[in-house]
């Protein structure tokens, strides 16, 4: 029974010390209005694509005329650039 009383008193003492610590802590400063965020800049600059060659542009125009899209367009352009069409 003495042990339970001692534990209760010790717990009350610890709680009392903890509560006074919160009472003495300074109040946080009010937050200032946030400035508008700057746009995110990538850490590494993006690589620019190489300009299309005259042959690649010509092949793209031919693919457009034929109404090709997707895989068929890609295959046509590859063959065209190699001179197979």
ABEGO torsion letter per residue (X at the ends): XAAAAAAAAAAAAAAAAAAAAAAABBBBBBBBBBBBBBBBBBABBBBBBBBBBAAAAAAAAAAAAAGBBEAAAAAAAAAAAAGAX
